Amino acid sequence: MSLHLHSSRSSPVLPLFVLSLLLLSGNASSKPIVTPITKDDSTGLYTIPVKNGAPLVLDLAGPLVWFPCQSPHRTFPCNSSVCTVANRNRPASCGAPPAGSSADPNCACAAFAYNPASGQCGSGDLTSVPLSANSTDGSNPLPSSTVTFSAYATCAPDALLASLPAGAAGVAGLSRQPLSLPSLVASRLKVAKEFALCLPGNGQTGAAIFGGGPFVLPAVPQPIDAAGEIRQNPVPLLKNPKNSGAYYFGVRGIAFNQEQLNLPAGAFDLDRRQGTGGVVFSTTTRFTTLRSDIYSALINAFDAVTRSVPRRKPIPPFQLCYEASAFPTTRVGPGVPDVDLMLDGGRNWTLLGGSSLVQIDSATLCFAFDHMGEEQSAAFNSPAVIFGAYQMENNVLLFDLEKGTFGTSGLLLGRSTTCGNFNFAMGSS
C-alpha cells in the first residue's frame, strides 16, 4: 500500500550563506561522531536523536533521511543532480518516481520516503536539514563538540509516521546509497565512510559511531576497542543489483551443536539476476527470519537437542518455548548449543544462548527465530534469511561502505560488557 501524498512546495527559505555556515561547521571536525541508540520496546525499533534531539528510526536498508517538514522549507529543482540521485535509488516497492517536469524551472524535486515498519511509501519535497551529534575519540563524546552538518532529506506525509515509535520524527537510512546518513556524514565531515552500531537490549542505551576510529567499551580485565579488532578480520559484503543499498553477506550453511544442517546446496545463495535469496541485515526486523526450508531444519534440530527441557505454550510468533528455569545460566545467556552461521571463506559467526533464545517473561524462554511465510518468501526481492535486530543486540557491528566489508565483535556478554556500557560522559578533548 502506498501513500503518494506530496508535502507543500515553496521557495527556499535557508539562504545560501546559512547553508554554507552549516557545511563549514561540519567540515571543521575531522573526528567521528557518536550518538546514543534507544530501543522502543513496543515496536522493537531503534532510534538516534540527531534531528534537534528528536529520534529518527534506524533503517539499515533506507536510502536517505525522511520526516514530515514544516512549511516553508528549502527545495531543489527537478533538473538538479541531487534530484536524479534521490530518485535513482528509490525503494523498488514504491513504484515510479514522483511526477515532475525537469524542463519546468519552477519544478521542485520530489522523492520517496519508505516506512520499513508499515511497508508504506509516501513522497514529498527533497529538502535540506541540519543534523547534529557530538564528535568522539571512540571512548567518550568530546566536550563542547556538537557538530552540525547539512543532510538531504525527503519531506514525508504525516501519515507515514504510523507504526513508528511514539515521538519518532522520521527515519534515518543507513544504506550504501550516496544520500544515506553514513554517506552524508563522510562527505560533510571528511571522515571515513564507515559506521559502527551497538544495538542495546534489556532497557539499556546503545551507541552508534559514524566516521571510523575506535569503539571502546569498558570490559574485564581491560577496555576493548571492538572496532580495531573487527578491522583486522573483515568479511566481504555482497551486492544485490535489485536492492543495491542493502547489506548482504555470504553464508554457505548453518551448523547447530557442531552439526551442519542438511540443506540443499546453494540454499543461501543470492541470485543477483532475480534479486532473490541471500542473507541480508535488517534493523527493522525484530528476529532473524528464515525461509521455510531453512527454518524447519533449524527448529527441528533445536527441538531434538532440547527434547528433555520442559515446554511452555508457544507464544506467537514463536513456535518453541520452554521453562526458563530449566536452562543453566551462563555468562552468554541460557546454556544451549551454539548456532553457527558458516560464512564464505571458512569462518563462523557463532550465535550463543543470549542470541538464540529470548526471554518472554520470568518463566518463559522462546526459540528466537521466526518463520518466513509463503507469501513473504514469494515476495519481490525476498531473501533466504533476514538477519534480524535481536541477533545483532550486544554486538558491535562495523560496516565499511568504502571497502564493502563488515565485521562483528561477537556477543559482548562473553567479554563481560554490553552495548549499554559505552561511556556517554564527556571526555577530554
N, C-alpha and C positions, 0 to 999 in steps of 0.2 A: 504494500500500500504506500502510495507516495503523496506527499503534501506539496504540490507545486505552487507555493504561495510566495509572492515577492514582497520584500520589505519596500517601504517608500524610498524613492531615489531623490537625491538632491545634489547640489553642487558641493565641492569640497569645502570643509569648514576648518581644516587644520592647515594653516598657512605653511608654505614650503620651509620657512625658516624654523618653525616649530618642529617639523619633521626632521629637519637637519640636526636640531639640537638633540632629538631623541636618538638619532643614529649615532651622533658623536658621543652621547653619554654611554651607549653600549660599547662602542669601539674603544673607549678609554680603558676597558677591562680586558686583560688578556688571560684572566683566570676563569675556570669553570664556574658555573652557578649551581646552587643547591636549593631544593625546595622539599618541604615535608610532603609525605603521602598519607592520606587518610582513607580508611576503608569504611564504606557505608554498609552497615550490617543488613539493612532491609533489601538492598539491591545487589550486594556483593561487588559493587563498582568502586573504583579508586579515584581520588581527586587530588589535584595540586592547586594551591592558591596563588596563581601567577597573574590573574587579571584583577588588579586592585584589591587583592585579598579574597576575591570571590573564587569558589572552587570550579575547576574545569575537569571533566571526566577524562581519564587516560584511555586512549584507544590506540593500541599498537598498530592497527591497520589503517587508521584515519589519515587522509591525505593533507589535512590542514586544520586550523583552529576555526571553530564556529560558535556563535552565540547570537541571541536577539540584540539588535542595535537600537539605540535611541536616535531620533531624528533631531537635527540634521547630522549627517556623518559623511566622511570622505568617500568618494567613489573613484573608479578608474575607467578609462574609456574602453569600449568594446574591442577596439583595434590595438590595445596595448599588449605587449609581450606577456605581462603577468596574467592577463585575462586568458590568453591562449594556454599558458601553463596550468592555470587553475582548472580549466575545463578539459584539458587533455587527460588529467589524472582523476577524473570524477569516478565515484563508485559505480561499478558496472550495473548494479541493480537500479540505479536512479534514472536510467534511460537517456534520451537525447539531451544535449546541452540546453540550458535555458535560452529562450528566444532573445534575439538582439541583433541589430544590424551593425556590422563593423564599418559600414560606409556612412553611418549617421554620426556626425561629430559630437552630438549630444547624447549618444547612447552610452549608458552606464553598464559596465560589466556585471553580469550576474553569474554566480557559481553555486554548486550544490553543497548542501550540508547533509550528512548522514547520521542518524541516531542508531548506534550499534546495539542499544538495548531493545528498541521497538522495531528496528528494521525499516523505519520510515525515512523518506527523503523530503527535503524542502529546499527551496532556492531563494536567494536574495542577493543584494549587492555585495560585490567584493570590496572590502574596505581595508583600512589600516588602523591598528590599535596598539597602544603601548602596553607591554607586559613587563613584569619586574620580578626579580629574585635576588638573593644575596650571593655574592661571589664566595668562593670557598677554597681552602687549601686541601680539601679532601678529608679533613678531620673535624672541622667546625665551619660555620659561617664566619666570614671576616667582619670585624666591626666597621660600622659606617660604610658598608659596602653594597648598598642596594643598587643594583644595575637595572636600568630601564632601557628597553630596546623596542623597536617598531616591528610588528609582525603583521603579515597579511592574514585576513580572516574573512569568513563569509557571514553576512547578516542573515540569520535564520528566523523563520516564523516562531512566535512564542509557543505554538502548539508542539513544536519539535522537542521541547524540553520534557514532554511526557515520558515517564518510565525512568528518568534520571533521578539521582538522589535529591531529596528535598533541599532547596537552596542552591543547587548546581546552576552555574551560569551558562554552561555550554560544554563543548568537548575540545580537548587538545589532542590532535592527531600526531602520532609519533612514528609514522611510517617512513619508508625510504624515499618518499617523494620530495621534490625540491621546495615545497611550501609547508612541509611538516614542521612542527616545533623544533626538533633536533637540527634540521637543516637550516632553519632561520637563526637559531642560536649560534650555530657555527659561522654563518656568513656575517651576521651582525656583530658578533663579539670577537671574531677572528680567533676562534678556539677550535679544538679538534671536533670532527664530525662524528661524535660518538656519545652515547649516554648509558648510564648505569641505573637500573631500577632495583630497589629492595622493597618488595611489597610486604606490608605488615599483616600480622594475624593477631588474634586474641586481644583486640581492642587497643593495640599499640599504634604508634606512628612510625611509618617507614620513611624512606628518603629516596630522592632521585637527584643525580648529578649529571648535568649536561655540559659537555665540552672537554672531556678527558680528565687526566690527573688521577690521583689516588682516591680510594674509597675506604676509609679507615673505620674499623669498628672495634670497640673495646672487647677483649676476649681473654680467656685464660689459657696459658700463663701470661700472654702479652698481646697488645693490639695487633690486628691483622689488616694489611692493605689488600682487600679482596680483589680490587681492580688490577693491581700489579700482578697478583698470582694468575688471574684469568688471562691476562695478555700473553703469558708465557705458553699457553696451550689453547689457542683459538680453534673454533670449529667453523667450517665454511657454511655460510647461508646459501640457500638455493633461491633462484628467481623463477617465479611463475609469471609468464608473459600476460596471462589473463587477470592477474591480481598483483601487479608489479610492485606495489608498496608494501605488501605483507611480508612477514619474516618466516620463511620456510626453512627447515633443516632436514638433513638426510638421516633416515632411520632404516636399518636393514632387518630389524627383528626386535622382539621383546622376550626377555627371559624372566621367569619367576622362580624363586627358590633355586636359582642357578641352572634351571632347565629352560631351554628355548621353547617357546610356544610353537605348536605345529600349525603353521600358516602357509598359504600358497606363496611361492616365490614371487617377489615383487608386490606383496600386499601393501607396502608403504610407499611405493614409487609415485613420483609426481609426473603426471602426463602433461608435459609442457604445451603440447599442441591443443589439447582439450581444456587445460587448466584445472584438471581434477586430480584427486589423490594427494599424496604428500602429507607432511606433518607441519602444521602452522601454529605459531604462538597467538594467543588471544588474551588480553587483559579484561575483556568484556564477556568471556565465557567462564562461568564460575568454576566448573570442574572439568578435567580433561575428558573429552567426549570422543568415543571411538566408533568407527563403522561397525556394523553388527557382527561381521565375521571376526574382527579383532577383539571386540568387546566380549563375545561369547567365549573365545578361547581363554582370555584373561580371567574372567569371573569364574569360569568353571575350574581353572587351576587354583584360584584363591579359595574357592568353595571347598575343593577337595582337601587342601592343606589345613584348613581351619574347621574341618568337619566336627571335631570334638569340642569346639567352642560353643557355649550356649547362645542361641539365636534370640533376636527380638523381632517383632513385626517390622517388615520393610516400611520405610518412610520415603515416599516419592521425593525426588526421582531415584532414590537408591533402592536397589533390589536385594541387597545383602547387608543385614545389620546384626549386631552382636551385643551381648552383655559386656559393657565396658570393663567391669571388674575382673573379667576372665582373662584379660591380657596382662602379661607382665609390663611394668612401666620401665622404660629406658630413657636415656638422655635424648634420644632422637625420636621419641614417641612410643606408641604401643609396640610391643615386641612381636613383630611378624616378619616373615621372609621378605627379602628385598625384591622390588620390581626394577629391572634393568632395561633401559632403552639402549639398544645396541646401535650405536651411531656409525655412520660411514667412517672408515679409517680405523676401525677396530677398537674404538673407545666406548665405554659405557657411561650413561648418566643414570646413577642409582637413586631411585625413589625409596626412601626409608619409611618407617612406620608413620612418622608425622606427616607424610605426604600421601600415603596410600589409604589411610583411614581418617575419617573426620568425626569429631565429637559433636553429636547432635544435642545431647543433654547429658546430665550427670551419669545416667545409666546406660547410654547408648552410643556405640561407635558404628559407623557405616562405611562400607567399601566406597572410596571417594572417587569413583569414575562413573561416567554417565554413558548411556547408550544412545547412539545416533539413530533416530528414527528413519524409517524407509523414505519418508518424504524429504527429510533433510539430506539423506545420503544421495538422493537423486537430484538435488537442487543444483542450480548453476554454480560452477566452480567449487563443488563440495570437496573438501579434503578427506583423507582417510582418517586423520586424527587432528582434533583441535586441542592443542596443549593449553589447558586452562589455568586460570589465575591461582587457584588453590595450590596447585603443584609448583607454582613459582614463589609462593609466600616463604619468607625467611630464607631466600636465596638471593645473592647478588647476581643479577644478570647484566652483562655488558654487551651492548650492540655497537659495532663499529660499521658505520654506513660507508665510510671511505674504502675500507678493506673488504667489506662484505662478509664479516665474521661475527660470531657471538661466542660467549662463554659463560659458564656458571660456576659459582663458588661451591655448589652443593649445599645441602641443608645445613644452615649455620648452627643449628642446635648441637651438632656434633663438635663444634668449636666453642661451645659454651657461650654463645652470643646469639642475638636475634637482630632483625631489621630495626626493632624498636630501640636499639642501643646506640644508634647514630647520635652524636653529641651536637644538639642544636644550640647549645650555649655559645655565645660569641667567643671566638678565639683571638689570638694575636694576629696582627696584620703582617 
